[in-house]
Amino acid sequence: MQVHVFSNIDSCSTLDIRTSQFCGSTFQTPTVASKFQTLQFHTHANAFDRLPSLSNSCKNAIKKVLCRFSFPQCVPTNKTVIWYNTASVCSQMNSICGKAALNFTYMCARSPKIESLTTCVSPPRMNMTAGRPTGGPTSGQPRCPTLPPNIKFPKWILSVLSNRRLRSAMSIKASIGGFNNISNQCIQRSVDAVCRSVPYCSPDGTKLLLSMNEKTCESRTNCLPTKGKEMLNYIMGCSGFPAENSQQISIQNTQGYSGSDVNSAQRIILTLNCLLYMIIVVFMLV
């Protein structure tokens, strides 16, 4: 199947101006984080600007947690990724901000570590099966499809993969499921876009790939109302996907996400519906 090249596997990008100003520093982060986390981070930052009156010390503590959680540092010279410790800054945030810190405590479990930027590994079995934690979405609710058996991801990105696959369905269901007139199909298509938003390794380990492009992502999420799209931006934005005319390569179906969110059973149903429609048309013409 044909898939899009997202970037070179060792690609790093400098933080944009808005993020650098908010964080009070600038450094390089993996291009994956730069493209997908920036819109999410801007959404968090805009919400931060609308928070109730907080002391400057509390605001600065929350900013440190947001920045350390959202962007690992990329060191291109030795091809490594540095995940910063959020526990220490979270302790400071909790002591200064009190109840105002509750919305950010989910960011406090990350341990400091240095990982290779270019090492590709198979994902844990938990992510390769149901893509669903204990107590997660039940049968019939939106969830991520099973990963292909031979897909590999950069090792440093596995925590992002797990978060997207295990939390995306619940987050989207909780965020946009309450809107009126949003079909389950619309929610599932939006979930599918999130599930396929984590780039994976090319077979030769030199590139990062994605099966969807920006236009395809937009077509799958344009069924959402404006508020729904804004909530989706807390998880990811379609602008992070490659352009429609970006470079493509060919891989085996077992090595990457499918470009389609329609499974074989749905294809059969669609085929039968088309045949039924054709039979009705022929009957009307007789």
Secondary structure by P-SEA (a helix, b strand, c coil): cbbbbcccccccccccaaaaaaacccccccccccccaaaaaaaaaaaaaacccccaaaaaaaaaaaaaacccccccccbbbbbccaaaaaaaaaacccccccccccccccccccccccbbbbccccccccccccccccccccccccccccccccccaaaaaaaaaacaaaaaaaaccccccccaaaaaaaaaaaaacbbbbccccccccccccaaaaaaacccccaaaaaaaaaccccccccccccbbbbbccccccccccccaaaaaaaaaaaaaaaaaaaaaac
